Amino acid sequence: MNENAVSDLRGHVRGGVVTPGDEGYDEARKVYNAMIDKRPAVIIRCADVADVITAVKAAGKENLPIAIRCGSHSVPGFGTADNAVVVDLSRMKGVRVDPPSRTVWAEGGCTWGDFNHATHAFGLATTGGIISTTGIAGLTLGGGIGYLTRGCGLSLDNLISADVVLADGSFVTASEKSHPDLFWALRGGGGNFGVVTSFQYKLQPVNDIVGGVMLFEVEDAPKVMRAYNEYITNAPRELGAFFAWQIAPPLPFIPENRHGDTFCAMVVCWAGAQDQAAKAIAPFRESAHVVAEYIGHMPYPGMNSLFDGLVPPGLQHYWKAVYVRDLTDGAIEAHMRFGPKVPVVNSTIHIYPINGAVHEVAAEATAFGHRDAKYATVVAGMWPDPKQNEANIRWVKDYYAALAPHSERGGYINFAASDEVDRVGANFGSNFDQLRKLKAKYDPNNRFRINQNIVPA
Ligand SMILES: Cc1cc2nc3c(=O)[nH]c(=O)nc-3n(C[C@H](O)[C@H](O)[C@H](O)COP(=O)(O)OP(=O)(O)OC[C@H]3O[C@@H](n4cnc5c(N)ncnc54)[C@H](O)[C@@H]3O)c2cc1C
């Protein structure tokens, strides 16, 4: 970016402007996935909406792409790019809860930890991710899968409105009544349509929950998966649960002689009446011998940060994702070939249910294009040592290749890798053509292209 443009930015931006050569540039260009090493033209640490407008207009004037950053958790590193304008919202963390209407406004730089902290004070919550450091923005705009999905729907199903800075720098509020086509596209189209500076969500009464994890022997995994597949179809909506593979970390609830062993796991979160919890999770407990268990009563934000320690910033990440209609015998066999080979304690695979309330929303009601799937599966390679990149990426790719014949062609855009351009359309699913038309309307020059990109029609 030329010097005049940079000095113009410094004069107008209230937050911070960081360019190559500035002290702090190397820190500012870092994202959560340590494998990503990009050199943006400028990083604009926005303090408010005015800064976002300035940043977007500057990118237009300089004809540079925009990378938007909220929680920075994008696994392909979409929160940065070479020679791009990074619009970093991570300082915009205002949250305002309106208890009587059970709604909340949260700025576009909040993490789920920020969000849950604010709403829990009122005994309220909505569907968010399972890790507290993930950003609300990227997660919501791509879908939003978490412990409350089966009861409350995806995060995007709970969106009431969004304040958006569009590609030309104009500002609109999108809702069912105002710019409804944009509101539709935002709910599943990812960061393709503009910078969301504030989200308004509806909330549900969720206070303390009963949740945690149970570990089973690897050889019992087919029994556990079958029990999960059968029970989750019609389980009570207050139950969130997912199947996982996990190497045992050195935690006190796991027998010491089993630390470092590989297990399959059921993670559960019961948000219903406390006295019903044991009954709600019994089908998992009874599916096979439970080797170790840590399940208890805790505040919902406690559950939302239970696994944060397994995914600190600075790991290398490579993930792949598929949507799945059913856990067939073939799918279970594929899981048994690669799950027990999970290479390191941070890596895992999760099979998240996206049924219940998600299936009650019509396929064309939002841009989210996979409401006919029962599960979103992610093979999440996460490891500390860059020297192990090749082996870990190989495990993810081989696992994915084994699952693919038993899965839909598309995968959840928020879990997808960036090296699968040929799958982007399938990842967006049934609403892709309409998304491309709206992209042409709202971002014809594809200014917002550092994402699972929807090329304008
Ligand atoms: C450890 C970990 C746990 C996860 N757990 C879950 C989970 O439980 N459930 C789930 O559904 N997903 C989960 N994900 C995936 C997650 O949804 C995506 O990584 C998502 O993109 C993260 O959003 P972010 O704001 O943190 O990321 P960022 O890297 O900041 O942004 C990702 C992309 O989102 C878009 N974006 C970000 N902010 C804005 C904004 N304000 N306006 C417009 N577009 C914006 C941009 O296109 C950007 O490129 C997890 C990811 C990780 C790494």
The ligand as a MOL file (V3000), in Angstrom:
LIG
                    3D

  0  0  0     0  0            999 V3000
M  V30 BEGIN CTAB
M  V30 COUNTS 53 58 0 0 0
M  V30 BEGIN ATOM
M  V30 1 C -10.5050 -24.7800 17.9540 0
M  V30 2 C -11.6970 -24.6120 17.0490 0
M  V30 3 C -12.9460 -25.0050 17.4900 0
M  V30 4 C -14.0620 -24.8620 16.6640 0
M  V30 5 N -15.2830 -25.2650 17.1230 0
M  V30 6 C -16.3690 -25.0750 16.3570 0
M  V30 7 C -17.6610 -25.4340 16.8440 0
M  V30 8 O -17.8280 -25.9120 17.9510 0
M  V30 9 N -18.7200 -25.2050 16.0460 0
M  V30 10 C -18.6000 -24.6620 14.8020 0
M  V30 11 O -19.6220 -24.4780 14.1270 0
M  V30 12 N -17.3950 -24.3340 14.3070 0
M  V30 13 C -16.2810 -24.5160 15.0610 0
M  V30 14 N -15.0460 -24.1840 14.5650 0
M  V30 15 C -14.9360 -23.6800 13.1970 0
M  V30 16 C -15.2360 -22.1980 13.1890 0
M  V30 17 O -16.6200 -22.0180 13.0320 0
M  V30 18 C -14.5060 -21.5140 12.0380 0
M  V30 19 O -13.1280 -21.6770 12.1920 0
M  V30 20 C -14.8590 -20.0230 11.9870 0
M  V30 21 O -14.4620 -19.4960 10.7490 0
M  V30 22 C -14.1780 -19.2880 13.1140 0
M  V30 23 O -14.6350 -17.9860 13.1950 0
M  V30 24 P -13.6490 -16.8520 13.7190 0
M  V30 25 O -14.4210 -15.6030 13.7230 0
M  V30 26 O -12.9760 -17.3000 14.9690 0
M  V30 27 O -12.5350 -16.8940 12.5720 0
M  V30 28 P -11.7710 -15.7790 11.7240 0
M  V30 29 O -10.5450 -16.4650 11.2470 0
M  V30 30 O -11.6280 -14.5180 12.4660 0
M  V30 31 O -12.7440 -15.5590 10.5330 0
M  V30 32 C -13.0420 -16.5960 9.6500 0
M  V30 33 C -13.7660 -16.0810 8.4480 0
M  V30 34 O -15.0630 -15.6480 8.8870 0
M  V30 35 C -15.4230 -14.4590 8.2420 0
M  V30 36 N -15.5880 -13.3840 9.2370 0
M  V30 37 C -14.9700 -13.2590 10.4380 0
M  V30 38 N -15.4330 -12.1810 11.0660 0
M  V30 39 C -16.3490 -11.6170 10.2620 0
M  V30 40 C -17.1850 -10.4870 10.3760 0
M  V30 41 N -17.2030 -9.7260 11.4650 0
M  V30 42 N -18.0010 -10.1980 9.3380 0
M  V30 43 C -18.0120 -10.9540 8.2280 0
M  V30 44 N -17.2570 -12.0550 8.0780 0
M  V30 45 C -16.4300 -12.3730 9.0870 0
M  V30 46 C -14.3660 -14.1110 7.2670 0
M  V30 47 O -14.6570 -14.6170 6.0070 0
M  V30 48 C -13.1580 -14.8180 7.8030 0
M  V30 49 O -12.2840 -15.0370 6.7850 0
M  V30 50 C -13.9170 -24.3030 15.3810 0
M  V30 51 C -12.6530 -23.9070 14.9270 0
M  V30 52 C -11.5480 -24.0710 15.7590 0
M  V30 53 C -10.1980 -23.6840 15.2590 0
M  V30 END ATOM
M  V30 BEGIN BOND
M  V30 1 1 1 2
M  V30 2 1 2 3
M  V30 3 2 2 52
M  V30 4 2 3 4
M  V30 5 1 4 5
M  V30 6 1 4 50
M  V30 7 2 5 6
M  V30 8 1 6 7
M  V30 9 1 6 13
M  V30 10 2 7 8
M  V30 11 1 7 9
M  V30 12 1 9 10
M  V30 13 2 10 11
M  V30 14 1 10 12
M  V30 15 2 12 13
M  V30 16 1 13 14
M  V30 17 1 14 15
M  V30 18 1 14 50
M  V30 19 1 15 16
M  V30 20 1 16 17
M  V30 21 1 16 18
M  V30 22 1 18 19
M  V30 23 1 18 20
M  V30 24 1 20 21
M  V30 25 1 20 22
M  V30 26 1 22 23
M  V30 27 1 23 24
M  V30 28 2 24 25
M  V30 29 1 24 26
M  V30 30 1 24 27
M  V30 31 1 27 28
M  V30 32 2 28 29
M  V30 33 1 28 30
M  V30 34 1 28 31
M  V30 35 1 31 32
M  V30 36 1 32 33
M  V30 37 1 33 34
M  V30 38 1 33 48
M  V30 39 1 34 35
M  V30 40 1 35 36
M  V30 41 1 35 46
M  V30 42 1 36 37
M  V30 43 1 36 45
M  V30 44 2 37 38
M  V30 45 1 38 39
M  V30 46 1 39 40
M  V30 47 2 39 45
M  V30 48 1 40 41
M  V30 49 2 40 42
M  V30 50 1 42 43
M  V30 51 2 43 44
M  V30 52 1 44 45
M  V30 53 1 46 47
M  V30 54 1 46 48
M  V30 55 1 48 49
M  V30 56 2 50 51
M  V30 57 1 51 52
M  V30 58 1 52 53
M  V30 END BOND
M  V30 END CTAB
M  END
